Amino acid sequence: MSSTGQGASNEAAAREKAQIQAEANEYRQAYRRDKAKSQTVGNMVFAMVICLVVVAFLILVTWRPKGEAKPKAVEYTAQLQDARKAAAWVRGPEPMPSGWTATSVEFLAPQQEPMTWHLGVVTNEKKYVGIEQSNVTTGKFPADKLGRTSDDGTTTVAGVTWQRKVLLDRKGENALVLVGSGVTTIVTGNAGYPALETFASSLH
């Protein structure tokens, strides 16, 4: 073989070797890129799992079942006694029906009439019952406290006849109204007539 032919053969071999080397390098680089991507995705998934575990733990530790809110009780007996000193007609529950809680109380005795007495109560079934009293005996006082009403018959409590009312402006609310001896007494709420009658029977 001449030197020229041998040189061409060596050059071809060198090019083939260089090509093989380049392909090998490209393969290694592609492998490294794929591996890096795989590690990155794996790290992200792992981090996400850790975050979810931490969040779940915090929720478990801090969560508390929502208990039924208890009405905030007020002490009313002292104000009831004070109101009676100014107005003997003021009435209150004696005793309060079992499980019922007074939540609001107010007596207004301005220099001039009218006087008004209010006591609000939450029943053991979480319904509202209240007494509204005044030395106003016209229809203005019931209208101010109840809004529009319609008659719904009568009911007798401890031998006394009360007028039943349906409150037209307040869904599900009723009232018992008693007018006499210069006083208007209203027992009202959304607890239904039996509860209103129970409360009325406790008033003294």
C-alpha positions in Angstrom: 0.0 0.0 0.0 1.3 3.4 -0.9 1.8 6.1 1.7 -1.0 8.1 0.2 -3.5 5.3 0.6 -2.4 4.5 4.2 -2.8 8.2 5.1 -6.3 8.3 3.8 -7.2 5.2 5.7 -5.8 6.7 9.0 -7.7 9.9 8.4 -11.0 8.0 7.9 -10.4 6.0 11.1 -9.7 9.1 13.0 -12.9 10.7 11.8 -14.9 7.6 12.7 -13.3 7.6 16.2 -14.1 11.3 16.6 -17.7 10.7 15.6 -18.0 7.9 18.0 -16.5 10.0 20.8 -18.9 12.9 20.0 -21.9 10.6 20.0 -20.7 9.2 23.4 -20.3 12.6 24.8 -23.8 13.7 23.6 -25.3 10.6 25.1 -23.6 11.3 28.5 -24.8 14.9 28.4 -28.4 13.8 27.6 -28.3 11.2 30.4 -27.1 13.9 32.8 -29.9 16.3 31.8 -32.6 13.6 32.1 -31.2 12.6 35.5 -31.2 16.2 36.7 -34.8 16.6 35.5 -35.8 13.4 37.2 -34.1 14.5 40.5 -35.8 18.0 40.3 -39.3 16.5 39.8 -38.6 14.0 42.5 -37.5 16.7 44.9 -40.6 18.8 44.1 -42.9 15.9 44.7 -41.1 15.0 48.0 -41.3 18.6 49.1 -45.0 18.8 48.3 -45.7 15.6 50.2 -43.8 17.1 53.2 -45.9 20.3 53.0 -49.1 18.4 52.9 -48.1 16.3 55.9 -47.3 19.5 57.9 -50.5 21.2 56.9 -52.6 18.1 57.8 -50.8 17.9 61.2 -51.5 21.6 62.0 -55.1 21.2 61.0 -55.4 18.1 63.3 -53.7 19.9 66.2 -55.6 23.2 66.0 -59.1 22.0 64.9 -61.7 22.0 67.5 -65.3 20.9 67.0 -67.7 23.9 67.0 -69.8 23.6 70.1 -73.2 25.2 70.3 -72.8 28.7 71.4 -74.3 29.4 74.9 -76.3 32.5 75.3 -74.6 35.2 77.5 -76.6 35.3 80.7 -77.3 38.6 82.5 -78.2 39.0 86.2 -81.7 40.6 86.2 -83.1 40.1 89.7 -81.5 43.2 91.2 -82.8 45.4 88.4 -86.2 43.8 88.7 -86.4 44.7 92.4 -85.3 48.3 91.6 -87.9 48.6 88.9 -90.6 47.4 91.2 -89.7 50.2 93.7 -90.5 52.7 91.0 -93.4 50.9 89.4 -95.3 48.3 91.4 -96.8 46.8 88.2 -93.4 45.5 86.9 -93.5 41.7 86.6 -90.8 39.1 86.2 -90.4 35.3 86.3 -90.4 33.9 89.8 -88.8 31.4 89.4 -87.4 31.4 85.9 -88.5 28.3 83.9 -85.9 25.6 84.2 -83.1 25.8 81.7 -84.1 29.3 80.5 -81.5 32.1 80.6 -82.1 35.9 80.9 -80.0 37.6 78.2 -81.2 41.3 78.3 -82.9 43.6 80.8 -83.9 47.2 80.8 -86.1 49.6 82.8 -86.7 53.1 81.7 -88.2 55.5 84.2 -87.9 59.0 82.7 -89.1 62.2 84.6 -92.3 61.9 82.6 -94.3 58.9 81.6 -94.2 56.4 79.9 -92.2 53.9 81.9 -91.1 50.7 80.2 -89.8 47.4 81.5 -88.1 44.7 79.3 -86.7 41.3 80.0 -85.4 39.0 77.2 -84.9 35.3 77.8 -83.6 32.3 75.8 -85.4 29.0 76.4 -83.8 25.6 76.8 -84.6 25.0 73.1 -82.6 28.2 72.1 -85.8 30.2 71.3 -86.5 33.7 72.3 -89.2 34.9 74.8 -89.5 38.4 76.2 -91.7 40.5 78.4 -92.5 44.1 77.4 -94.4 46.3 79.9 -95.5 49.9 80.1 -98.0 52.1 81.8 -99.2 53.1 78.3 -102.5 51.4 77.7 -103.2 52.6 74.2 -102.5 50.6 71.1 -99.3 52.7 70.5 -97.2 50.6 72.8 -98.1 47.2 71.3 -97.6 48.7 67.8 -94.2 50.0 68.7 -93.1 46.7 70.2 -94.8 44.2 67.8 -95.4 46.1 64.5 -98.3 44.9 62.5 -100.3 42.0 64.1 -103.4 40.0 63.5 -105.7 38.5 66.2 -105.3 34.8 66.8 -107.9 34.1 69.5 -107.3 34.1 73.3 -105.6 31.9 75.9 -106.1 31.7 79.6 -103.1 31.6 81.9 -103.7 31.3 85.7 -107.3 32.4 85.3 -106.3 35.5 83.2 -107.3 35.8 79.6 -104.6 37.1 77.2 -105.1 38.1 73.6 -103.1 36.0 71.1 -101.4 37.9 68.3 -99.5 36.8 65.1 -96.7 39.2 64.2 -97.0 39.9 60.5 -93.6 41.6 60.1 -91.6 38.9 61.9 -91.9 35.4 60.6 -92.6 32.7 63.2 -93.2 35.1 66.0 -96.3 35.4 68.2 -97.4 37.4 71.3 -99.7 37.4 74.2 -101.1 40.8 75.1 -102.8 41.8 78.4 -104.2 45.3 79.0 -105.6 46.2 82.4 -105.2 48.2 85.6 -103.3 51.0 83.7 -100.7 48.6 82.4 -100.0 46.9 79.1 -98.1 43.5 79.4 -96.7 41.8 76.3 -95.1 38.3 76.2 -93.6 37.8 72.8 -91.1 35.6 70.9 -90.5 32.8 68.4 -90.8 29.9 70.9 -94.5 29.2 70.2 -97.6 29.8 72.2 -96.9 27.0 74.8 -93.6 28.6 75.7 -95.1 32.0 75.9 -97.8 30.7 78.2 -95.2 29.0 80.4 -93.4 32.3 80.7 -96.6 34.2 81.4 -97.5 31.8 84.1 -94.2 32.4 85.8 -94.7 36.2 86.0 -95.3 37.7 89.5 
